[in-house]
């Protein structure tokens, strides 16, 4: 790739990041960083709890509990990104740090992405 082509690509990616556009296969985090999506549970804007899972006020196990999604419940979620947050061990994942923002008619909050299928 030539120098001019690389320069244009760099500028294009910088502009996309600045305006908050998501790139296919990439997830935006709260701190502006990106990470490759490995959990596709939210690809259609809905996710189903794989087991009972805490919904919290932030992306940390220390954040206040909002409610609990029961196994089998379907919640709405923002499918364009996975947030990087505090570490957790849950739902068969050890040292996970990826979180979904989920919501239903009554509640909204953050939940360990590993707990959604």
C-alpha positions in Angstrom: 0.0 0.0 0.0 1.4 3.4 -1.0 2.2 6.2 1.4 -0.8 8.3 0.2 -3.2 5.3 0.5 -2.0 4.6 4.0 -2.4 8.2 4.9 -6.0 8.4 3.6 -6.9 5.2 5.4 -5.4 6.6 8.7 -7.4 9.8 8.3 -10.6 7.9 7.4 -10.3 5.6 10.5 -9.5 8.6 12.7 -12.6 10.4 11.5 -14.8 7.3 12.0 -13.5 6.9 15.5 -14.1 10.6 16.3 -17.7 10.6 15.2 -18.3 7.2 16.9 -18.9 5.1 13.9 -18.6 1.3 14.4 -16.5 -0.7 12.0 -17.7 -4.3 11.2 -16.3 -6.9 13.5 -15.1 -4.3 16.0 -16.7 -3.2 19.3 -16.3 0.2 20.8 -15.6 0.5 24.5 -16.6 3.2 27.0 -13.0 4.5 27.1 -12.9 4.9 23.3 -10.8 1.8 22.7 -12.1 -1.0 20.5 -12.1 -4.8 20.8 -13.0 -7.6 18.5 -16.4 -9.0 19.4 -16.3 -12.6 20.5 -19.8 -12.9 21.9 -22.4 -12.7 19.2 -25.4 -13.0 21.6 -26.5 -9.5 20.9 -26.0 -9.3 17.2 -29.8 -8.8 16.5 -30.3 -6.3 19.3 -31.7 -8.9 21.7 -29.9 -11.3 24.1 -31.2 -14.2 26.2 -29.9 -14.8 29.7 -28.0 -18.1 29.7 -28.4 -18.3 33.5 -29.6 -15.9 36.2 -27.4 -12.8 35.7 -26.9 -9.6 37.6 -27.7 -6.2 35.9 -25.6 -3.5 37.4 -25.2 0.3 37.4 -21.7 0.0 35.9 -19.2 -2.3 34.3 -17.9 -3.8 37.5 -18.9 -6.5 40.0 -18.7 -3.7 42.6 -21.3 -1.6 40.9 -24.7 -1.5 42.5 -27.2 -4.2 41.6 -30.2 -3.0 39.6 -32.0 -6.3 39.2 -31.4 -9.9 38.1 -32.3 -11.2 34.6 -33.6 -14.7 35.0 -32.4 -17.6 32.9 -34.3 -17.6 29.6 -35.4 -14.0 29.7 -34.8 -11.9 26.6 -33.6 -8.3 27.0 -32.7 -5.6 24.5 -29.0 -4.8 24.0 -26.8 -2.5 22.0 -25.4 -4.8 19.4 -22.8 -2.4 18.0 -20.4 -2.7 20.9 -19.2 -4.6 23.9 -17.8 -2.5 26.8 -14.5 -3.3 28.4 -14.9 -3.1 32.2 -14.0 -4.7 35.5 -13.0 -8.4 35.6 -15.5 -11.1 36.6 -15.8 -14.8 36.9 -19.2 -15.9 35.8 -21.2 -18.2 33.5 -18.2 -20.4 32.7 -15.8 -17.5 32.1 -12.8 -16.7 34.3 -11.3 -13.2 34.3 -13.8 -11.9 31.8 -14.0 -8.1 31.2 -16.6 -7.6 28.5 -20.0 -6.2 29.3 -23.3 -5.6 27.5 -25.6 -2.7 28.2 -29.0 -4.4 28.4 -32.5 -3.1 29.0 -36.2 -4.1 29.2 -39.4 -2.1 29.8 -38.5 -1.6 33.5 -34.7 -1.8 34.0 -31.4 -1.1 32.2 -27.8 -1.6 33.2 -24.6 -3.5 32.5 -24.2 -7.2 32.6 -21.3 -9.7 32.0 -21.5 -10.5 28.3 -20.5 -14.1 29.0 -23.9 -14.7 30.6 -25.9 -14.1 27.5 -26.5 -16.6 24.8 
